Amino acid sequence: MHDTTETTAPAAPQQGTHQYLLTLQVPMGGGFAVGSWTGTWTPHPGTTRHDLYLALRDDIARKNPEYGDASVLFFDVQSNQI
């Protein structure tokens, strides 16, 4: 008789079909503050890169008001598949 133990790893969190990165800069205290936000996202059919850009800017400004009028240093969105 064999005793076998089977274990399973926890499921990986669901990821979106696209990955984005947005880096913003604001003047602060005689210098600058720079913040970057990254994540994954699955767009609805017909959604554009600009739609995501605007949604990210709105969300960031709501959560971090100091970045409301920030300058964009970098923005990219690409397929999340290698």
Sequence and secondary structure as in RCSB ss.txt:
>XXXX:A:sequence
MHDTTETTAPAAPQQGTHQYLLTLQVPMGGGFAVGSWTGTWTPHPGTTRHDLYLALRDDIARKNPEYGDASVLFF
DVQSNQI
>XXXX:A:secstr
                SEEEEEEEEEEETTEEEEEEEEEEE   TT  HHHHHHHHHHHHHHH GGGTT EEEEE
EEEES  
